Each structure stands twice: as structure tokens, then as C-alpha cells.
Amino acid sequence: MVLTAEQQWMVATVYEKAAADRLGVPPPQRAAFARKARWFRMLARIRAKKEAAVVFKQERLPRPST
């Protein structure tokens, strides 16, 4: 399943919130959630750049005149 940049950003936000929960989550799990949050933020940035490149490429293509 391929997620959009916005969806990946939302997943990262959820992991970040879980990593910040000091009462309900043990320290090793919080560290794992923090790593996953960083990973998904990186994926979101990469996906956003790819999506922007596709849009840019489509705008630059010459349109056939009819």
C-alpha cells in the first residue's frame, strides 16, 4: 500500500504522540515510536518531493494544440 505524503505525515504524528506518552508507554517502546516517527517524516518529505516533481513535469509538457 502506497501512502501519500499527507498520510505519512499523519502516521508520523501519531507515532510522535505515542513516543511522548511517558505514563502509558515503557521507555524502550517510546524510543521505537520516536524512531518510527522520524522514519515516516522522512518518507513523507521524499514522497512530497516526488509528487511535486510529477506535477512540475506535467505542467512543463507541451500541450497539443487543436
KAWOKA-V925899 format. One record per residue. N is the residue number from 1. PHI is phi in whole degrees, 0 to 359 (none if undefined). Layout:
n->{N | N}
phi->{PHI | PHI}
This chain:
n->{1 | 2 | 3 | 4 | 5 | 6 | 7 | 8 | 9 | 10 | 11 | 12 | 13 | 14 | 15 | 16 | 17 | 18 | 19 | 20 | 21 | 22 | 23 | 24 | 25 | 26 | 27 | 28 | 29 | 30 | 31 | 32 | 33 | 34 | 35 | 36 | 37 | 38 | 39 | 40 | 41 | 42 | 43 | 44 | 45 | 46 | 47 | 48 | 49 | 50 | 51 | 52 | 53 | 54 | 55 | 56 | 57 | 58 | 59 | 60 | 61 | 62 | 63 | 64 | 65 | 66}
phi->{none | 260 | 262 | 284 | 300 | 295 | 295 | 296 | 295 | 292 | 297 | 299 | 296 | 295 | 298 | 296 | 295 | 295 | 292 | 275 | 282 | 278 | 270 | 260 | 234 | 292 | 306 | 297 | 289 | 298 | 297 | 295 | 296 | 296 | 297 | 295 | 297 | 298 | 299 | 291 | 294 | 296 | 299 | 295 | 296 | 296 | 297 | 297 | 294 | 295 | 296 | 293 | 295 | 295 | 297 | 298 | 295 | 294 | 289 | 275 | 294 | 291 | 268 | 292 | 270 | 242}
